[in-house]
């Protein structure tokens, strides 16, 4: 049996799905995620690009660095996914946009060198100064 996971933006114009287990989930502390999301941390799941598809709508794209393209809703602004040349063949999806984010707890922290010093979140999880996976 294949596990399918669905999600979408706040206004409903964009919908997506991917298949597979809910693992490789990380709290990202990089300054780019903070600035594009307006949040203090963004939690991502990395999935094989071949398992991901847009079901409704076409996302807007923003190249936030020379190696990273982010996909968001041009209507409500929700950040949904990103692709990076550092991890070819995969796509990262924001956990907060899943229909059931409660089923996808984080397993690690990434870009901890950029972590805000006053943030205390899941301190029992391992961390990486930069993303190594």
MODELLER restraints for C-alpha pairs under 7 A, 6 or more apart:
rsr = mdl.restraints
at = mdl.atoms
rsr.add(forms.Gaussian(group=physical.xy_distance, feature=features.Distance(at['CA:2:A'], at['CA:19:A']), mean=6.54, stdev=0.5))
rsr.add(forms.Gaussian(group=physical.xy_distance, feature=features.Distance(at['CA:2:A'], at['CA:20:A']), mean=6.45, stdev=0.5))
rsr.add(forms.Gaussian(group=physical.xy_distance, feature=features.Distance(at['CA:3:A'], at['CA:19:A']), mean=5.37, stdev=0.5))
rsr.add(forms.Gaussian(group=physical.xy_distance, feature=features.Distance(at['CA:3:A'], at['CA:20:A']), mean=5.31, stdev=0.5))
rsr.add(forms.Gaussian(group=physical.xy_distance, feature=features.Distance(at['CA:3:A'], at['CA:21:A']), mean=6.60, stdev=0.5))
rsr.add(forms.Gaussian(group=physical.xy_distance, feature=features.Distance(at['CA:4:A'], at['CA:17:A']), mean=6.66, stdev=0.5))
rsr.add(forms.Gaussian(group=physical.xy_distance, feature=features.Distance(at['CA:4:A'], at['CA:18:A']), mean=5.71, stdev=0.5))
rsr.add(forms.Gaussian(group=physical.xy_distance, feature=features.Distance(at['CA:4:A'], at['CA:19:A']), mean=4.35, stdev=0.5))
rsr.add(forms.Gaussian(group=physical.xy_distance, feature=features.Distance(at['CA:4:A'], at['CA:20:A']), mean=6.59, stdev=0.5))
rsr.add(forms.Gaussian(group=physical.xy_distance, feature=features.Distance(at['CA:5:A'], at['CA:17:A']), mean=5.39, stdev=0.5))
rsr.add(forms.Gaussian(group=physical.xy_distance, feature=features.Distance(at['CA:5:A'], at['CA:18:A']), mean=5.43, stdev=0.5))
rsr.add(forms.Gaussian(group=physical.xy_distance, feature=features.Distance(at['CA:5:A'], at['CA:19:A']), mean=6.05, stdev=0.5))
rsr.add(forms.Gaussian(group=physical.xy_distance, feature=features.Distance(at['CA:6:A'], at['CA:16:A']), mean=5.65, stdev=0.5))
rsr.add(forms.Gaussian(group=physical.xy_distance, feature=features.Distance(at['CA:6:A'], at['CA:17:A']), mean=4.26, stdev=0.5))
rsr.add(forms.Gaussian(group=physical.xy_distance, feature=features.Distance(at['CA:6:A'], at['CA:18:A']), mean=6.68, stdev=0.5))
rsr.add(forms.Gaussian(group=physical.xy_distance, feature=features.Distance(at['CA:6:A'], at['CA:98:A']), mean=5.93, stdev=0.5))
rsr.add(forms.Gaussian(group=physical.xy_distance, feature=features.Distance(at['CA:6:A'], at['CA:99:A']), mean=5.85, stdev=0.5))
rsr.add(forms.Gaussian(group=physical.xy_distance, feature=features.Distance(at['CA:7:A'], at['CA:15:A']), mean=5.74, stdev=0.5))
rsr.add(forms.Gaussian(group=physical.xy_distance, feature=features.Distance(at['CA:7:A'], at['CA:16:A']), mean=5.50, stdev=0.5))
rsr.add(forms.Gaussian(group=physical.xy_distance, feature=features.Distance(at['CA:7:A'], at['CA:17:A']), mean=6.42, stdev=0.5))
rsr.add(forms.Gaussian(group=physical.xy_distance, feature=features.Distance(at['CA:7:A'], at['CA:97:A']), mean=5.45, stdev=0.5))
rsr.add(forms.Gaussian(group=physical.xy_distance, feature=features.Distance(at['CA:7:A'], at['CA:98:A']), mean=4.04, stdev=0.5))
rsr.add(forms.Gaussian(group=physical.xy_distance, feature=features.Distance(at['CA:7:A'], at['CA:99:A']), mean=4.72, stdev=0.5))
rsr.add(forms.Gaussian(group=physical.xy_distance, feature=features.Distance(at['CA:8:A'], at['CA:14:A']), mean=5.35, stdev=0.5))
rsr.add(forms.Gaussian(group=physical.xy_distance, feature=features.Distance(at['CA:8:A'], at['CA:15:A']), mean=4.21, stdev=0.5))
rsr.add(forms.Gaussian(group=physical.xy_distance, feature=features.Distance(at['CA:8:A'], at['CA:16:A']), mean=6.00, stdev=0.5))
rsr.add(forms.Gaussian(group=physical.xy_distance, feature=features.Distance(at['CA:8:A'], at['CA:97:A']), mean=5.55, stdev=0.5))
rsr.add(forms.Gaussian(group=physical.xy_distance, feature=features.Distance(at['CA:8:A'], at['CA:98:A']), mean=6.58, stdev=0.5))
rsr.add(forms.Gaussian(group=physical.xy_distance, feature=features.Distance(at['CA:9:A'], at['CA:15:A']), mean=6.84, stdev=0.5))
rsr.add(forms.Gaussian(group=physical.xy_distance, feature=features.Distance(at['CA:9:A'], at['CA:73:A']), mean=6.60, stdev=0.5))
rsr.add(forms.Gaussian(group=physical.xy_distance, feature=features.Distance(at['CA:9:A'], at['CA:78:A']), mean=5.52, stdev=0.5))
rsr.add(forms.Gaussian(group=physical.xy_distance, feature=features.Distance(at['CA:9:A'], at['CA:97:A']), mean=6.24, stdev=0.5))
rsr.add(forms.Gaussian(group=physical.xy_distance, feature=features.Distance(at['CA:10:A'], at['CA:76:A']), mean=6.46, stdev=0.5))
rsr.add(forms.Gaussian(group=physical.xy_distance, feature=features.Distance(at['CA:10:A'], at['CA:78:A']), mean=6.53, stdev=0.5))
rsr.add(forms.Gaussian(group=physical.xy_distance, feature=features.Distance(at['CA:11:A'], at['CA:76:A']), mean=5.95, stdev=0.5))
rsr.add(forms.Gaussian(group=physical.xy_distance, feature=features.Distance(at['CA:13:A'], at['CA:56:A']), mean=6.61, stdev=0.5))
rsr.add(forms.Gaussian(group=physical.xy_distance, feature=features.Distance(at['CA:13:A'], at['CA:57:A']), mean=5.65, stdev=0.5))
rsr.add(forms.Gaussian(group=physical.xy_distance, feature=features.Distance(at['CA:14:A'], at['CA:56:A']), mean=5.14, stdev=0.5))
rsr.add(forms.Gaussian(group=physical.xy_distance, feature=features.Distance(at['CA:14:A'], at['CA:57:A']), mean=4.77, stdev=0.5))
rsr.add(forms.Gaussian(group=physical.xy_distance, feature=features.Distance(at['CA:14:A'], at['CA:58:A']), mean=6.76, stdev=0.5))
rsr.add(forms.Gaussian(group=physical.xy_distance, feature=features.Distance(at['CA:14:A'], at['CA:59:A']), mean=6.86, stdev=0.5))
rsr.add(forms.Gaussian(group=physical.xy_distance, feature=features.Distance(at['CA:14:A'], at['CA:73:A']), mean=6.61, stdev=0.5))
rsr.add(forms.Gaussian(group=physical.xy_distance, feature=features.Distance(at['CA:15:A'], at['CA:54:A']), mean=5.99, stdev=0.5))
rsr.add(forms.Gaussian(group=physical.xy_distance, feature=features.Distance(at['CA:15:A'], at['CA:55:A']), mean=5.15, stdev=0.5))
rsr.add(forms.Gaussian(group=physical.xy_distance, feature=features.Distance(at['CA:15:A'], at['CA:56:A']), mean=4.90, stdev=0.5))
rsr.add(forms.Gaussian(group=physical.xy_distance, feature=features.Distance(at['CA:15:A'], at['CA:57:A']), mean=6.89, stdev=0.5))
rsr.add(forms.Gaussian(group=physical.xy_distance, feature=features.Distance(at['CA:16:A'], at['CA:53:A']), mean=5.68, stdev=0.5))
rsr.add(forms.Gaussian(group=physical.xy_distance, feature=features.Distance(at['CA:16:A'], at['CA:54:A']), mean=4.30, stdev=0.5))
rsr.add(forms.Gaussian(group=physical.xy_distance, feature=features.Distance(at['CA:16:A'], at['CA:55:A']), mean=4.91, stdev=0.5))
rsr.add(forms.Gaussian(group=physical.xy_distance, feature=features.Distance(at['CA:16:A'], at['CA:56:A']), mean=6.94, stdev=0.5))
rsr.add(forms.Gaussian(group=physical.xy_distance, feature=features.Distance(at['CA:17:A'], at['CA:52:A']), mean=5.81, stdev=0.5))
rsr.add(forms.Gaussian(group=physical.xy_distance, feature=features.Distance(at['CA:17:A'], at['CA:53:A']), mean=5.63, stdev=0.5))
rsr.add(forms.Gaussian(group=physical.xy_distance, feature=features.Distance(at['CA:17:A'], at['CA:54:A']), mean=6.59, stdev=0.5))
rsr.add(forms.Gaussian(group=physical.xy_distance, feature=features.Distance(at['CA:17:A'], at['CA:55:A']), mean=6.86, stdev=0.5))
rsr.add(forms.Gaussian(group=physical.xy_distance, feature=features.Distance(at['CA:18:A'], at['CA:51:A']), mean=5.01, stdev=0.5))
rsr.add(forms.Gaussian(group=physical.xy_distance, feature=features.Distance(at['CA:18:A'], at['CA:52:A']), mean=4.23, stdev=0.5))
rsr.add(forms.Gaussian(group=physical.xy_distance, feature=features.Distance(at['CA:18:A'], at['CA:53:A']), mean=6.40, stdev=0.5))
rsr.add(forms.Gaussian(group=physical.xy_distance, feature=features.Distance(at['CA:19:A'], at['CA:51:A']), mean=5.39, stdev=0.5))
rsr.add(forms.Gaussian(group=physical.xy_distance, feature=features.Distance(at['CA:22:A'], at['CA:104:A']), mean=5.97, stdev=0.5))
rsr.add(forms.Gaussian(group=physical.xy_distance, feature=features.Distance(at['CA:23:A'], at['CA:45:A']), mean=6.85, stdev=0.5))
rsr.add(forms.Gaussian(group=physical.xy_distance, feature=features.Distance(at['CA:24:A'], at['CA:45:A']), mean=5.71, stdev=0.5))
rsr.add(forms.Gaussian(group=physical.xy_distance, feature=features.Distance(at['CA:24:A'], at['CA:46:A']), mean=5.83, stdev=0.5))
rsr.add(forms.Gaussian(group=physical.xy_distance, feature=features.Distance(at['CA:24:A'], at['CA:107:A']), mean=6.77, stdev=0.5))
rsr.add(forms.Gaussian(group=physical.xy_distance, feature=features.Distance(at['CA:25:A'], at['CA:43:A']), mean=6.93, stdev=0.5))
rsr.add(forms.Gaussian(group=physical.xy_distance, feature=features.Distance(at['CA:25:A'], at['CA:44:A']), mean=5.53, stdev=0.5))
rsr.add(forms.Gaussian(group=physical.xy_distance, feature=features.Distance(at['CA:25:A'], at['CA:45:A']), mean=4.34, stdev=0.5))
rsr.add(forms.Gaussian(group=physical.xy_distance, feature=features.Distance(at['CA:25:A'], at['CA:46:A']), mean=6.67, stdev=0.5))
rsr.add(forms.Gaussian(group=physical.xy_distance, feature=features.Distance(at['CA:25:A'], at['CA:106:A']), mean=4.86, stdev=0.5))
rsr.add(forms.Gaussian(group=physical.xy_distance, feature=features.Distance(at['CA:25:A'], at['CA:107:A']), mean=5.45, stdev=0.5))
rsr.add(forms.Gaussian(group=physical.xy_distance, feature=features.Distance(at['CA:25:A'], at['CA:108:A']), mean=6.81, stdev=0.5))
rsr.add(forms.Gaussian(group=physical.xy_distance, feature=features.Distance(at['CA:26:A'], at['CA:43:A']), mean=5.47, stdev=0.5))
rsr.add(forms.Gaussian(group=physical.xy_distance, feature=features.Distance(at['CA:26:A'], at['CA:44:A']), mean=5.43, stdev=0.5))
rsr.add(forms.Gaussian(group=physical.xy_distance, feature=features.Distance(at['CA:26:A'], at['CA:45:A']), mean=6.56, stdev=0.5))
rsr.add(forms.Gaussian(group=physical.xy_distance, feature=features.Distance(at['CA:26:A'], at['CA:106:A']), mean=5.21, stdev=0.5))
rsr.add(forms.Gaussian(group=physical.xy_distance, feature=features.Distance(at['CA:26:A'], at['CA:107:A']), mean=5.81, stdev=0.5))
rsr.add(forms.Gaussian(group=physical.xy_distance, feature=features.Distance(at['CA:26:A'], at['CA:108:A']), mean=4.89, stdev=0.5))
rsr.add(forms.Gaussian(group=physical.xy_distance, feature=features.Distance(at['CA:26:A'], at['CA:109:A']), mean=5.23, stdev=0.5))
rsr.add(forms.Gaussian(group=physical.xy_distance, feature=features.Distance(at['CA:26:A'], at['CA:110:A']), mean=6.39, stdev=0.5))
rsr.add(forms.Gaussian(group=physical.xy_distance, feature=features.Distance(at['CA:27:A'], at['CA:41:A']), mean=6.36, stdev=0.5))
rsr.add(forms.Gaussian(group=physical.xy_distance, feature=features.Distance(at['CA:27:A'], at['CA:42:A']), mean=5.75, stdev=0.5))
rsr.add(forms.Gaussian(group=physical.xy_distance, feature=features.Distance(at['CA:27:A'], at['CA:43:A']), mean=4.24, stdev=0.5))
rsr.add(forms.Gaussian(group=physical.xy_distance, feature=features.Distance(at['CA:27:A'], at['CA:44:A']), mean=6.50, stdev=0.5))
rsr.add(forms.Gaussian(group=physical.xy_distance, feature=features.Distance(at['CA:27:A'], at['CA:106:A']), mean=6.39, stdev=0.5))
rsr.add(forms.Gaussian(group=physical.xy_distance, feature=features.Distance(at['CA:27:A'], at['CA:108:A']), mean=6.40, stdev=0.5))
rsr.add(forms.Gaussian(group=physical.xy_distance, feature=features.Distance(at['CA:27:A'], at['CA:109:A']), mean=4.71, stdev=0.5))
rsr.add(forms.Gaussian(group=physical.xy_distance, feature=features.Distance(at['CA:27:A'], at['CA:110:A']), mean=6.16, stdev=0.5))
rsr.add(forms.Gaussian(group=physical.xy_distance, feature=features.Distance(at['CA:28:A'], at['CA:41:A']), mean=5.74, stdev=0.5))
rsr.add(forms.Gaussian(group=physical.xy_distance, feature=features.Distance(at['CA:28:A'], at['CA:42:A']), mean=5.27, stdev=0.5))
rsr.add(forms.Gaussian(group=physical.xy_distance, feature=features.Distance(at['CA:28:A'], at['CA:43:A']), mean=5.84, stdev=0.5))
rsr.add(forms.Gaussian(group=physical.xy_distance, feature=features.Distance(at['CA:28:A'], at['CA:109:A']), mean=6.02, stdev=0.5))
rsr.add(forms.Gaussian(group=physical.xy_distance, feature=features.Distance(at['CA:28:A'], at['CA:110:A']), mean=4.96, stdev=0.5))
rsr.add(forms.Gaussian(group=physical.xy_distance, feature=features.Distance(at['CA:28:A'], at['CA:111:A']), mean=6.08, stdev=0.5))
rsr.add(forms.Gaussian(group=physical.xy_distance, feature=features.Distance(at['CA:29:A'], at['CA:41:A']), mean=5.31, stdev=0.5))
rsr.add(forms.Gaussian(group=physical.xy_distance, feature=features.Distance(at['CA:29:A'], at['CA:110:A']), mean=6.28, stdev=0.5))
rsr.add(forms.Gaussian(group=physical.xy_distance, feature=features.Distance(at['CA:29:A'], at['CA:111:A']), mean=5.29, stdev=0.5))
rsr.add(forms.Gaussian(group=physical.xy_distance, feature=features.Distance(at['CA:29:A'], at['CA:112:A']), mean=5.84, stdev=0.5))
rsr.add(forms.Gaussian(group=physical.xy_distance, feature=features.Distance(at['CA:29:A'], at['CA:114:A']), mean=5.67, stdev=0.5))
rsr.add(forms.Gaussian(group=physical.xy_distance, feature=features.Distance(at['CA:29:A'], at['CA:115:A']), mean=4.98, stdev=0.5))
rsr.add(forms.Gaussian(group=physical.xy_distance, feature=features.Distance(at['CA:30:A'], at['CA:111:A']), mean=5.38, stdev=0.5))
rsr.add(forms.Gaussian(group=physical.xy_distance, feature=features.Distance(at['CA:30:A'], at['CA:114:A']), mean=5.34, stdev=0.5))
rsr.add(forms.Gaussian(group=physical.xy_distance, feature=features.Distance(at['CA:31:A'], at['CA:114:A']), mean=6.46, stdev=0.5))
rsr.add(forms.Gaussian(group=physical.xy_distance, feature=features.Distance(at['CA:33:A'], at['CA:42:A']), mean=6.29, stdev=0.5))
rsr.add(forms.Gaussian(group=physical.xy_distance, feature=features.Distance(at['CA:34:A'], at['CA:40:A']), mean=5.42, stdev=0.5))
rsr.add(forms.Gaussian(group=physical.xy_distance, feature=features.Distance(at['CA:34:A'], at['CA:41:A']), mean=6.11, stdev=0.5))
rsr.add(forms.Gaussian(group=physical.xy_distance, feature=features.Distance(at['CA:37:A'], at['CA:79:A']), mean=6.70, stdev=0.5))
rsr.add(forms.Gaussian(group=physical.xy_distance, feature=features.Distance(at['CA:43:A'], at['CA:94:A']), mean=5.89, stdev=0.5))
rsr.add(forms.Gaussian(group=physical.xy_distance, feature=features.Distance(at['CA:43:A'], at['CA:95:A']), mean=5.69, stdev=0.5))
rsr.add(forms.Gaussian(group=physical.xy_distance, feature=features.Distance(at['CA:44:A'], at['CA:92:A']), mean=5.84, stdev=0.5))
rsr.add(forms.Gaussian(group=physical.xy_distance, feature=features.Distance(at['CA:44:A'], at['CA:93:A']), mean=5.39, stdev=0.5))
rsr.add(forms.Gaussian(group=physical.xy_distance, feature=features.Distance(at['CA:44:A'], at['CA:94:A']), mean=4.63, stdev=0.5))
rsr.add(forms.Gaussian(group=physical.xy_distance, feature=features.Distance(at['CA:44:A'], at['CA:95:A']), mean=5.48, stdev=0.5))
rsr.add(forms.Gaussian(group=physical.xy_distance, feature=features.Distance(at['CA:45:A'], at['CA:92:A']), mean=5.39, stdev=0.5))
rsr.add(forms.Gaussian(group=physical.xy_distance, feature=features.Distance(at['CA:45:A'], at['CA:93:A']), mean=5.32, stdev=0.5))
rsr.add(forms.Gaussian(group=physical.xy_distance, feature=features.Distance(at['CA:45:A'], at['CA:94:A']), mean=6.51, stdev=0.5))
rsr.add(forms.Gaussian(group=physical.xy_distance, feature=features.Distance(at['CA:45:A'], at['CA:95:A']), mean=6.43, stdev=0.5))
rsr.add(forms.Gaussian(group=physical.xy_distance, feature=features.Distance(at['CA:46:A'], at['CA:90:A']), mean=6.46, stdev=0.5))
rsr.add(forms.Gaussian(group=physical.xy_distance, feature=features.Distance(at['CA:46:A'], at['CA:91:A']), mean=5.70, stdev=0.5))
rsr.add(forms.Gaussian(group=physical.xy_distance, feature=features.Distance(at['CA:46:A'], at['CA:92:A']), mean=4.35, stdev=0.5))
rsr.add(forms.Gaussian(group=physical.xy_distance, feature=features.Distance(at['CA:46:A'], at['CA:93:A']), mean=6.49, stdev=0.5))
rsr.add(forms.Gaussian(group=physical.xy_distance, feature=features.Distance(at['CA:47:A'], at['CA:90:A']), mean=5.49, stdev=0.5))
rsr.add(forms.Gaussian(group=physical.xy_distance, feature=features.Distance(at['CA:47:A'], at['CA:91:A']), mean=5.55, stdev=0.5))
rsr.add(forms.Gaussian(group=physical.xy_distance, feature=features.Distance(at['CA:47:A'], at['CA:92:A']), mean=6.29, stdev=0.5))
rsr.add(forms.Gaussian(group=physical.xy_distance, feature=features.Distance(at['CA:48:A'], at['CA:89:A']), mean=6.01, stdev=0.5))
rsr.add(forms.Gaussian(group=physical.xy_distance, feature=features.Distance(at['CA:48:A'], at['CA:90:A']), mean=4.30, stdev=0.5))
rsr.add(forms.Gaussian(group=physical.xy_distance, feature=features.Distance(at['CA:48:A'], at['CA:91:A']), mean=6.25, stdev=0.5))
rsr.add(forms.Gaussian(group=physical.xy_distance, feature=features.Distance(at['CA:49:A'], at['CA:89:A']), mean=5.44, stdev=0.5))
rsr.add(forms.Gaussian(group=physical.xy_distance, feature=features.Distance(at['CA:49:A'], at['CA:90:A']), mean=4.42, stdev=0.5))
rsr.add(forms.Gaussian(group=physical.xy_distance, feature=features.Distance(at['CA:49:A'], at['CA:91:A']), mean=5.24, stdev=0.5))
rsr.add(forms.Gaussian(group=physical.xy_distance, feature=features.Distance(at['CA:59:A'], at['CA:71:A']), mean=5.65, stdev=0.5))
rsr.add(forms.Gaussian(group=physical.xy_distance, feature=features.Distance(at['CA:59:A'], at['CA:72:A']), mean=5.43, stdev=0.5))
rsr.add(forms.Gaussian(group=physical.xy_distance, feature=features.Distance(at['CA:59:A'], at['CA:73:A']), mean=5.37, stdev=0.5))
rsr.add(forms.Gaussian(group=physical.xy_distance, feature=features.Distance(at['CA:59:A'], at['CA:74:A']), mean=6.70, stdev=0.5))
rsr.add(forms.Gaussian(group=physical.xy_distance, feature=features.Distance(at['CA:60:A'], at['CA:71:A']), mean=5.60, stdev=0.5))
rsr.add(forms.Gaussian(group=physical.xy_distance, feature=features.Distance(at['CA:60:A'], at['CA:72:A']), mean=5.35, stdev=0.5))
rsr.add(forms.Gaussian(group=physical.xy_distance, feature=features.Distance(at['CA:60:A'], at['CA:73:A']), mean=5.92, stdev=0.5))
rsr.add(forms.Gaussian(group=physical.xy_distance, feature=features.Distance(at['CA:60:A'], at['CA:74:A']), mean=5.47, stdev=0.5))
rsr.add(forms.Gaussian(group=physical.xy_distance, feature=features.Distance(at['CA:61:A'], at['CA:69:A']), mean=6.53, stdev=0.5))
rsr.add(forms.Gaussian(group=physical.xy_distance, feature=features.Distance(at['CA:61:A'], at['CA:70:A']), mean=5.60, stdev=0.5))
rsr.add(forms.Gaussian(group=physical.xy_distance, feature=features.Distance(at['CA:61:A'], at['CA:71:A']), mean=4.69, stdev=0.5))
rsr.add(forms.Gaussian(group=physical.xy_distance, feature=features.Distance(at['CA:61:A'], at['CA:72:A']), mean=6.48, stdev=0.5))
rsr.add(forms.Gaussian(group=physical.xy_distance, feature=features.Distance(at['CA:62:A'], at['CA:69:A']), mean=5.65, stdev=0.5))
rsr.add(forms.Gaussian(group=physical.xy_distance, feature=features.Distance(at['CA:62:A'], at['CA:70:A']), mean=5.11, stdev=0.5))
rsr.add(forms.Gaussian(group=physical.xy_distance, feature=features.Distance(at['CA:62:A'], at['CA:71:A']), mean=6.45, stdev=0.5))
rsr.add(forms.Gaussian(group=physical.xy_distance, feature=features.Distance(at['CA:63:A'], at['CA:69:A']), mean=4.30, stdev=0.5))
rsr.add(forms.Gaussian(group=physical.xy_distance, feature=features.Distance(at['CA:63:A'], at['CA:70:A']), mean=6.10, stdev=0.5))
rsr.add(forms.Gaussian(group=physical.xy_distance, feature=features.Distance(at['CA:64:A'], at['CA:70:A']), mean=6.77, stdev=0.5))
rsr.add(forms.Gaussian(group=physical.xy_distance, feature=features.Distance(at['CA:67:A'], at['CA:84:A']), mean=5.40, stdev=0.5))
rsr.add(forms.Gaussian(group=physical.xy_distance, feature=features.Distance(at['CA:67:A'], at['CA:85:A']), mean=5.14, stdev=0.5))
rsr.add(forms.Gaussian(group=physical.xy_distance, feature=features.Distance(at['CA:67:A'], at['CA:86:A']), mean=6.88, stdev=0.5))
rsr.add(forms.Gaussian(group=physical.xy_distance, feature=features.Distance(at['CA:68:A'], at['CA:82:A']), mean=6.84, stdev=0.5))
rsr.add(forms.Gaussian(group=physical.xy_distance, feature=features.Distance(at['CA:68:A'], at['CA:83:A']), mean=5.74, stdev=0.5))
rsr.add(forms.Gaussian(group=physical.xy_distance, feature=features.Distance(at['CA:68:A'], at['CA:84:A']), mean=4.32, stdev=0.5))
rsr.add(forms.Gaussian(group=physical.xy_distance, feature=features.Distance(at['CA:68:A'], at['CA:85:A']), mean=6.56, stdev=0.5))
rsr.add(forms.Gaussian(group=physical.xy_distance, feature=features.Distance(at['CA:69:A'], at['CA:82:A']), mean=5.51, stdev=0.5))
rsr.add(forms.Gaussian(group=physical.xy_distance, feature=features.Distance(at['CA:69:A'], at['CA:83:A']), mean=5.34, stdev=0.5))
rsr.add(forms.Gaussian(group=physical.xy_distance, feature=features.Distance(at['CA:69:A'], at['CA:84:A']), mean=6.40, stdev=0.5))
rsr.add(forms.Gaussian(group=physical.xy_distance, feature=features.Distance(at['CA:70:A'], at['CA:81:A']), mean=5.85, stdev=0.5))
rsr.add(forms.Gaussian(group=physical.xy_distance, feature=features.Distance(at['CA:70:A'], at['CA:82:A']), mean=4.20, stdev=0.5))
rsr.add(forms.Gaussian(group=physical.xy_distance, feature=features.Distance(at['CA:70:A'], at['CA:83:A']), mean=6.54, stdev=0.5))
rsr.add(forms.Gaussian(group=physical.xy_distance, feature=features.Distance(at['CA:71:A'], at['CA:79:A']), mean=6.20, stdev=0.5))
rsr.add(forms.Gaussian(group=physical.xy_distance, feature=features.Distance(at['CA:71:A'], at['CA:80:A']), mean=5.81, stdev=0.5))
rsr.add(forms.Gaussian(group=physical.xy_distance, feature=features.Distance(at['CA:71:A'], at['CA:81:A']), mean=5.12, stdev=0.5))
rsr.add(forms.Gaussian(group=physical.xy_distance, feature=features.Distance(at['CA:71:A'], at['CA:82:A']), mean=5.82, stdev=0.5))
rsr.add(forms.Gaussian(group=physical.xy_distance, feature=features.Distance(at['CA:72:A'], at['CA:78:A']), mean=5.39, stdev=0.5))
rsr.add(forms.Gaussian(group=physical.xy_distance, feature=features.Distance(at['CA:72:A'], at['CA:79:A']), mean=4.28, stdev=0.5))
rsr.add(forms.Gaussian(group=physical.xy_distance, feature=features.Distance(at['CA:72:A'], at['CA:80:A']), mean=5.32, stdev=0.5))
rsr.add(forms.Gaussian(group=physical.xy_distance, feature=features.Distance(at['CA:73:A'], at['CA:79:A']), mean=6.70, stdev=0.5))
rsr.add(forms.Gaussian(group=physical.xy_distance, feature=features.Distance(at['CA:80:A'], at['CA:93:A']), mean=5.79, stdev=0.5))
rsr.add(forms.Gaussian(group=physical.xy_distance, feature=features.Distance(at['CA:80:A'], at['CA:94:A']), mean=5.36, stdev=0.5))
rsr.add(forms.Gaussian(group=physical.xy_distance, feature=features.Distance(at['CA:80:A'], at['CA:97:A']), mean=6.49, stdev=0.5))
rsr.add(forms.Gaussian(group=physical.xy_distance, feature=features.Distance(at['CA:81:A'], at['CA:91:A']), mean=6.83, stdev=0.5))
rsr.add(forms.Gaussian(group=physical.xy_distance, feature=features.Distance(at['CA:81:A'], at['CA:92:A']), mean=5.35, stdev=0.5))
rsr.add(forms.Gaussian(group=physical.xy_distance, feature=features.Distance(at['CA:81:A'], at['CA:93:A']), mean=4.32, stdev=0.5))
rsr.add(forms.Gaussian(group=physical.xy_distance, feature=features.Distance(at['CA:81:A'], at['CA:94:A']), mean=5.96, stdev=0.5))
rsr.add(forms.Gaussian(group=physical.xy_distance, feature=features.Distance(at['CA:82:A'], at['CA:91:A']), mean=5.92, stdev=0.5))
rsr.add(forms.Gaussian(group=physical.xy_distance, feature=features.Distance(at['CA:82:A'], at['CA:92:A']), mean=5.18, stdev=0.5))
rsr.add(forms.Gaussian(group=physical.xy_distance, feature=features.Distance(at['CA:82:A'], at['CA:93:A']), mean=6.66, stdev=0.5))
rsr.add(forms.Gaussian(group=physical.xy_distance, feature=features.Distance(at['CA:83:A'], at['CA:90:A']), mean=6.91, stdev=0.5))
rsr.add(forms.Gaussian(group=physical.xy_distance, feature=features.Distance(at['CA:83:A'], at['CA:91:A']), mean=5.02, stdev=0.5))
rsr.add(forms.Gaussian(group=physical.xy_distance, feature=features.Distance(at['CA:83:A'], at['CA:92:A']), mean=6.34, stdev=0.5))
rsr.add(forms.Gaussian(group=physical.xy_distance, feature=features.Distance(at['CA:95:A'], at['CA:101:A']), mean=5.64, stdev=0.5))
rsr.add(forms.Gaussian(group=physical.xy_distance, feature=features.Distance(at['CA:107:A'], at['CA:125:A']), mean=6.26, stdev=0.5))
rsr.add(forms.Gaussian(group=physical.xy_distance, feature=features.Distance(at['CA:108:A'], at['CA:125:A']), mean=5.11, stdev=0.5))
rsr.add(forms.Gaussian(group=physical.xy_distance, feature=features.Distance(at['CA:108:A'], at['CA:126:A']), mean=5.07, stdev=0.5))
rsr.add(forms.Gaussian(group=physical.xy_distance, feature=features.Distance(at['CA:108:A'], at['CA:127:A']), mean=5.62, stdev=0.5))
rsr.add(forms.Gaussian(group=physical.xy_distance, feature=features.Distance(at['CA:109:A'], at['CA:125:A']), mean=6.84, stdev=0.5))
rsr.add(forms.Gaussian(group=physical.xy_distance, feature=features.Distance(at['CA:109:A'], at['CA:126:A']), mean=6.28, stdev=0.5))
rsr.add(forms.Gaussian(group=physical.xy_distance, feature=features.Distance(at['CA:109:A'], at['CA:127:A']), mean=4.43, stdev=0.5))
rsr.add(forms.Gaussian(group=physical.xy_distance, feature=features.Distance(at['CA:109:A'], at['CA:128:A']), mean=6.22, stdev=0.5))
rsr.add(forms.Gaussian(group=physical.xy_distance, feature=features.Distance(at['CA:110:A'], at['CA:127:A']), mean=5.80, stdev=0.5))
rsr.add(forms.Gaussian(group=physical.xy_distance, feature=features.Distance(at['CA:110:A'], at['CA:128:A']), mean=4.92, stdev=0.5))
rsr.add(forms.Gaussian(group=physical.xy_distance, feature=features.Distance(at['CA:110:A'], at['CA:129:A']), mean=6.33, stdev=0.5))
rsr.add(forms.Gaussian(group=physical.xy_distance, feature=features.Distance(at['CA:110:A'], at['CA:130:A']), mean=5.70, stdev=0.5))
rsr.add(forms.Gaussian(group=physical.xy_distance, feature=features.Distance(at['CA:110:A'], at['CA:131:A']), mean=5.21, stdev=0.5))
rsr.add(forms.Gaussian(group=physical.xy_distance, feature=features.Distance(at['CA:111:A'], at['CA:128:A']), mean=6.00, stdev=0.5))
rsr.add(forms.Gaussian(group=physical.xy_distance, feature=features.Distance(at['CA:111:A'], at['CA:129:A']), mean=4.80, stdev=0.5))
rsr.add(forms.Gaussian(group=physical.xy_distance, feature=features.Distance(at['CA:111:A'], at['CA:130:A']), mean=4.13, stdev=0.5))
rsr.add(forms.Gaussian(group=physical.xy_distance, feature=features.Distance(at['CA:111:A'], at['CA:131:A']), mean=5.88, stdev=0.5))
rsr.add(forms.Gaussian(group=physical.xy_distance, feature=features.Distance(at['CA:112:A'], at['CA:127:A']), mean=6.40, stdev=0.5))
rsr.add(forms.Gaussian(group=physical.xy_distance, feature=features.Distance(at['CA:112:A'], at['CA:128:A']), mean=5.88, stdev=0.5))
rsr.add(forms.Gaussian(group=physical.xy_distance, feature=features.Distance(at['CA:112:A'], at['CA:129:A']), mean=4.65, stdev=0.5))
rsr.add(forms.Gaussian(group=physical.xy_distance, feature=features.Distance(at['CA:112:A'], at['CA:130:A']), mean=6.66, stdev=0.5))
rsr.add(forms.Gaussian(group=physical.xy_distance, feature=features.Distance(at['CA:113:A'], at['CA:129:A']), mean=4.99, stdev=0.5))
